[in-house]
Amino acid sequence: MAHSNSAKKRIRQNLTSRALNRWRMKSMREAIKGFEVALVSGSNDEATKAYRAASAIVDRTAQVGVIHGNQAARRKSRMNTRLKAKVLG
């Protein structure tokens, strides 16, 4: 257990940060799942709107530092590939 005041404060900060990061990850995953649902069941316009919203959330998650920038690019690329396959095919 922490004894110094700075260590106690660091524990409090870590708990707050962890909760916020978990919320950001959850919202990102929900946005991606929303895109997948729109891709399967919705029209091309709905899928495009869902892609834009999800990609913005993925970018924001990476900008804050919850995920790596390359992971964000990979997720967006895979979503974009699936969107193009639906729209063009």
DRENPA-3360 file (N, C-alpha, C; in nm, 2 decimals, always signed):
BEGIN
1 = MAHSNSAK = +0.09/-0.12/+0.00/+0.00/+0.00/+0.00/+0.09/+0.12/+0.00 ~ +0.04/+0.23/-0.07/+0.12/+0.35/-0.08/+0.12/+0.42/+0.06 ~ +0.24/+0.48/+0.09/+0.25/+0.55/+0.21/+0.27/+0.70/+0.19 ~ +0.34/+0.74/+0.09/+0.36/+0.88/+0.06/+0.23/+0.95/+0.00 ~ +0.22/+1.08/+0.02/+0.10/+1.15/-0.03/+0.10/+1.15/-0.18 ~ +0.22/+1.16/-0.24/+0.23/+1.16/-0.39/+0.19/+1.02/-0.45 ~ +0.23/+0.91/-0.38/+0.19/+0.78/-0.43/+0.04/+0.76/-0.41 ~ -0.02/+0.81/-0.31/-0.17/+0.80/-0.29/-0.24/+0.88/-0.40;
9 = KRIRQNLT = -0.19/+1.00/-0.43/-0.25/+1.08/-0.53/-0.24/+1.01/-0.67 ~ -0.12/+0.95/-0.69/-0.10/+0.88/-0.82/-0.20/+0.76/-0.83 ~ -0.23/+0.70/-0.72/-0.33/+0.59/-0.73/-0.47/+0.65/-0.77 ~ -0.50/+0.76/-0.71/-0.63/+0.82/-0.74/-0.64/+0.86/-0.89 ~ -0.53/+0.92/-0.93/-0.52/+0.96/-1.07/-0.53/+0.84/-1.17 ~ -0.47/+0.73/-1.13/-0.47/+0.62/-1.22/-0.61/+0.56/-1.23 ~ -0.68/+0.56/-1.11/-0.82/+0.51/-1.12/-0.91/+0.59/-1.21 ~ -0.90/+0.73/-1.20/-0.97/+0.82/-1.28/-0.94/+0.80/-1.43;
17 = SRALNRWR = -0.81/+0.79/-1.45/-0.76/+0.77/-1.59/-0.81/+0.64/-1.65 ~ -0.80/+0.54/-1.57/-0.84/+0.40/-1.62/-0.99/+0.40/-1.65 ~ -1.07/+0.47/-1.57/-1.22/+0.47/-1.59/-1.25/+0.55/-1.72 ~ -1.18/+0.66/-1.74/-1.20/+0.74/-1.86/-1.15/+0.66/-1.99 ~ -1.04/+0.59/-1.98/-0.99/+0.52/-2.09/-1.08/+0.40/-2.13 ~ -1.14/+0.34/-2.03/-1.23/+0.23/-2.05/-1.36/+0.28/-2.12 ~ -1.40/+0.40/-2.08/-1.52/+0.46/-2.14/-1.49/+0.49/-2.29 ~ -1.37/+0.54/-2.31/-1.34/+0.58/-2.45/-1.33/+0.45/-2.54;
25 = MKSMREAI = -1.27/+0.35/-2.49/-1.26/+0.22/-2.56/-1.40/+0.17/-2.59 ~ -1.49/+0.17/-2.49/-1.62/+0.12/-2.51/-1.70/+0.20/-2.61 ~ -1.69/+0.33/-2.61/-1.76/+0.41/-2.70/-1.70/+0.39/-2.84 ~ -1.57/+0.37/-2.86/-1.51/+0.34/-2.99/-1.56/+0.20/-3.04 ~ -1.57/+0.10/-2.96/-1.61/-0.03/-3.00/-1.76/-0.02/-3.04 ~ -1.84/+0.05/-2.96/-1.98/+0.07/-2.99/-2.00/+0.14/-3.13 ~ -1.92/+0.24/-3.16/-1.93/+0.31/-3.28/-1.89/+0.21/-3.40 ~ -1.79/+0.13/-3.38/-1.75/+0.04/-3.49/-1.86/-0.07/-3.51;
33 = KGFEVALV = -1.92/-0.11/-3.40/-2.03/-0.21/-3.41/-2.15/-0.14/-3.48 ~ -2.18/-0.02/-3.45/-2.29/+0.05/-3.52/-2.26/+0.06/-3.66 ~ -2.14/+0.09/-3.70/-2.10/+0.09/-3.84/-2.13/-0.05/-3.91 ~ -2.09/-0.15/-3.84/-2.11/-0.29/-3.90/-2.25/-0.32/-3.92 ~ -2.34/-0.28/-3.82/-2.48/-0.30/-3.83/-2.54/-0.22/-3.95 ~ -2.49/-0.09/-3.96/-2.54/-0.01/-4.07/-2.49/-0.07/-4.21 ~ -2.37/-0.12/-4.20/-2.32/-0.18/-4.33/-2.40/-0.30/-4.37 ~ -2.44/-0.38/-4.28/-2.51/-0.51/-4.31/-2.66/-0.48/-4.35;
41 = SGSNDEAT = -2.73/-0.40/-4.26/-2.87/-0.38/-4.27/-2.91/-0.25/-4.33 ~ -2.83/-0.15/-4.34/-2.87/-0.02/-4.38/-2.84/+0.01/-4.53 ~ -2.87/+0.13/-4.57/-2.84/+0.17/-4.71/-2.70/+0.22/-4.71 ~ -2.66/+0.25/-4.83/-2.52/+0.30/-4.85/-2.50/+0.43/-4.78 ~ -2.60/+0.52/-4.78/-2.59/+0.65/-4.71/-2.57/+0.63/-4.56 ~ -2.65/+0.54/-4.51/-2.64/+0.52/-4.36/-2.51/+0.46/-4.32 ~ -2.46/+0.37/-4.41/-2.33/+0.31/-4.38/-2.22/+0.41/-4.39 ~ -2.23/+0.50/-4.49/-2.13/+0.61/-4.50/-2.13/+0.70/-4.38;
49 = KAYRAASA = -2.25/+0.74/-4.33/-2.26/+0.83/-4.22/-2.21/+0.76/-4.09 ~ -2.23/+0.63/-4.08/-2.18/+0.55/-3.97/-2.03/+0.54/-3.97 ~ -1.98/+0.53/-4.09/-1.83/+0.52/-4.11/-1.77/+0.65/-4.07 ~ -1.82/+0.76/-4.11/-1.77/+0.89/-4.07/-1.77/+0.91/-3.92 ~ -1.88/+0.88/-3.86/-1.89/+0.89/-3.71/-1.79/+0.80/-3.64 ~ -1.78/+0.68/-3.69/-1.69/+0.58/-3.62/-1.54/+0.62/-3.64 ~ -1.51/+0.67/-3.76/-1.37/+0.70/-3.79/-1.33/+0.83/-3.71 ~ -1.42/+0.92/-3.68/-1.39/+1.03/-3.60/-1.37/+0.99/-3.46;
57 = IVDRTAQV = -1.45/+0.90/-3.41/-1.43/+0.85/-3.27/-1.30/+0.77/-3.26 ~ -1.26/+0.69/-3.36/-1.14/+0.62/-3.36/-1.02/+0.72/-3.36 ~ -1.03/+0.82/-3.44/-0.92/+0.92/-3.45/-0.91/+0.99/-3.31 ~ -1.02/+1.03/-3.25/-1.01/+1.09/-3.12/-0.95/+1.00/-3.01 ~ -0.99/+0.88/-3.02/-0.93/+0.78/-2.92/-0.78/+0.77/-2.94 ~ -0.73/+0.77/-3.06/-0.59/+0.76/-3.08/-0.52/+0.90/-3.04 ~ -0.59/+1.01/-3.07/-0.53/+1.14/-3.04/-0.51/+1.15/-2.89 ~ -0.60/+1.10/-2.81/-0.59/+1.11/-2.67/-0.48/+1.02/-2.61;
65 = GVIHGNQA = -0.45/+0.91/-2.69/-0.35/+0.82/-2.65/-0.39/+0.69/-2.59 ~ -0.52/+0.66/-2.61/-0.58/+0.53/-2.55/-0.53/+0.42/-2.64 ~ -0.53/+0.44/-2.78/-0.48/+0.34/-2.87/-0.37/+0.41/-2.95 ~ -0.29/+0.32/-3.01/-0.18/+0.37/-3.10/-0.23/+0.43/-3.23 ~ -0.16/+0.52/-3.28/-0.21/+0.58/-3.41/-0.21/+0.48/-3.52 ~ -0.12/+0.38/-3.53/-0.12/+0.28/-3.63/-0.25/+0.19/-3.61 ~ -0.29/+0.16/-3.49/-0.40/+0.08/-3.47/-0.53/+0.15/-3.52 ~ -0.53/+0.28/-3.50/-0.65/+0.36/-3.54/-0.65/+0.36/-3.70;
73 = ARRKSRMN = -0.53/+0.37/-3.76/-0.53/+0.37/-3.91/-0.57/+0.23/-3.96 ~ -0.53/+0.13/-3.89/-0.57/-0.01/-3.93/-0.72/-0.03/-3.92 ~ -0.78/+0.01/-3.81/-0.92/+0.00/-3.79/-1.00/+0.08/-3.90 ~ -0.96/+0.20/-3.92/-1.03/+0.28/-4.02/-1.01/+0.22/-4.16 ~ -0.89/+0.17/-4.19/-0.87/+0.11/-4.32/-0.96/-0.01/-4.35 ~ -0.97/-0.09/-4.25/-1.05/-0.21/-4.26/-1.20/-0.17/-4.27 ~ -1.25/-0.07/-4.20/-1.38/-0.03/-4.21/-1.41/+0.03/-4.35 ~ -1.31/+0.11/-4.40/-1.32/+0.17/-4.53/-1.32/+0.06/-4.64;
81 = TRLKAKVL = -1.24/-0.04/-4.63/-1.24/-0.15/-4.73/-1.38/-0.21/-4.74 ~ -1.44/-0.24/-4.62/-1.57/-0.30/-4.62/-1.68/-0.21/-4.68 ~ -1.67/-0.08/-4.65/-1.76/+0.02/-4.70/-1.75/+0.02/-4.85 ~ -1.63/+0.03/-4.91/-1.62/+0.03/-5.05/-1.67/-0.09/-5.12 ~ -1.65/-0.21/-5.05/-1.70/-0.33/-5.11/-1.85/-0.33/-5.12 ~ -1.92/-0.27/-5.02/-2.06/-0.26/-5.02/-2.11/-0.16/-5.13 ~ -2.05/-0.04/-5.13/-2.10/+0.06/-5.22/-2.07/+0.03/-5.36 ~ -1.95/-0.02/-5.39/-1.91/-0.05/-5.53/-1.96/-0.19/-5.58;
89 = G = -1.98/-0.28/-5.48/-2.01/-0.42/-5.52/-2.15/-0.45/-5.49;
% end
